[in-house]
């Protein structure tokens, strides 16, 4: 006896959504965006950043980075590099301006190094992520106008100095990155 072949269900894609959106008029699209806005805080943050609304579009991204890189240890909160990195990814998707991205990357490094120094964290994965973000910050800073670079480099140098307290070669790796990118480094 032959069994009928099961119909393979396909996962909807952007192409499917785009086809449906083509049928919307202006009012329908506005209503859809309004519903998306009301559906989640993440959507609100995205739209505020995309349209440069509010006094500080980086504030919610910094709050997320801060929460996951400098948790409240008295409340038994934990760290999460991946959740902190998601804030960076979300910002890139929303607007991704180099100035804002550089600020967020430097802020990431400051918070990660500050927390590690404050509580004596000894987590090699956390440190590896810090060094990778340090390098990403250097790369993005190099894309900025020259007059915007010194303040950010100074903040990264403070991170580098603090990172020499951790062991695991974190500070040395940062020294090497500064040399690789041709950036002046102050003494330890």
Buried (B, 14 or more C-beta within 10 A) or exposed (E): EEEEEEEEEEEEEEEEEEEEEEEEEEEEEEEEEEEEBEEEEEBBBBBBBEEEEEEEBBEBBBEBBBBBBBBEEEEEEEBBBEBBBBBBEBBEEBBEBBBBBBBBBBBBBBBBBBBBBEEEBEBEEBBBBBBBBBBBBBEBBBEBEEEBBEEBBEBBBBBBBBBBEBEBBBBBBBBBBBEEEEBEBEEE
